């Protein structure tokens, strides 16, 4: 743990709830796109520019890894310019790789560029086993051999040769990692049962602009014909659909014409359909949505699915809205079996959520009460700050380093629309 992380562990978020939210919250670039675009940038032998990058801690760690690989990074507001012309291969140490999940994208990137990778097991939010076996099996199909000693992966290929890869499940991480690995492999790679999330299209667009030959990103089958050289490119990170979804839920809970701007409504269809079915109104424009506190929301059953289904990353936050709806709702989490760390603390705030395997039963409406709670992972933390906004008391949230990983300038964004929120250092 570095100094910055230990400092955040000492911080807590204090929210005095009950304030109406009005004005505009502007959404930043998507975390889960940006964390793949930075590792992708090292494939170029030139300068690449990534615009609309969120200012979150994961990006700092990825920048550190690129500097360790001898890349040069310049930050200009929310633009990052990466000079990869002198990149050199190096071992990525545990102290960096275990700070975030997305460090695994350096596996695909370094493998295709140097045919050799040394890196430790990635970190990330802890909600049950998060295997990377699909990534590794795909690298092997491309001709790599893999050795694992004490959590250190050495991945090596004399020749990296295109192959047909059938993913057992449309994993976001495996799809992006294998797309990176195939970019400079000899011949053609086909990824079947690929994930279709918008973040995958964003990464493919960046690689294509560098000169990669990729078709089908955003569909179930991606075809990559290897190229020899990748040049300079510019890409803009797509809006963060999960940050947007979280603040849309905040609007349905406490909004008074709260506007969420810089969104892509096409990426939010599953959430917006769910709100409609819950009898929650909103005004949707090309790039923004206006939403107010819902007074007559209906209970609903939700099942998480891969894109374009209801996203697992919003399954925890939407529980707060279901607690305000009339009737009994169910949320079935199908992607991660143990992504339920929010339930204990919502119940401490006087919800009465029951868990049956991976399904929550949520009875509403209930009045939540402020107390001391703890973020167990990023979206559990988001769930708790949403819950805190609805109470008429003070809530104190610890472990907020998880929240700060995904919600840029959260205190400013929420204060600017009327919330009473601050971060304090624990003495
Ligand atoms: N899986 C395997 N083996 C693999 C890869 C995945 O068994 O090799 C399983 C996982 O254990 C999980 C499922 O497949 O049960 C889905 O995993 P996926 O690979 O799709 O997830 P990920 O790439 O690790 C990304 C996001 C997550 C988001 C998921 C699903 C990043 C860095 N992370 O994770 O984001 O929940 O896709 O959409 O892009 C978050 O933002 O809060 C977050 C956790």
Boltz pocket constraint, residues with backbone or C-beta under 6 A from the ligand:
constraints:
  - pocket:
      binder: B
      contacts: [[A, 31], [A, 32], [A, 33], [A, 35], [A, 101], [A, 102], [A, 125], [A, 129], [A, 130], [A, 131], [A, 132], [A, 133], [A, 134], [A, 135], [A, 136], [A, 169], [A, 170], [A, 171], [A, 172], [A, 173], [A, 174], [A, 242], [A, 312], [A, 313], [A, 334], [A, 335], [A, 336], [A, 337], [A, 378], [A, 379], [A, 406]]
      max_distance: 6.0
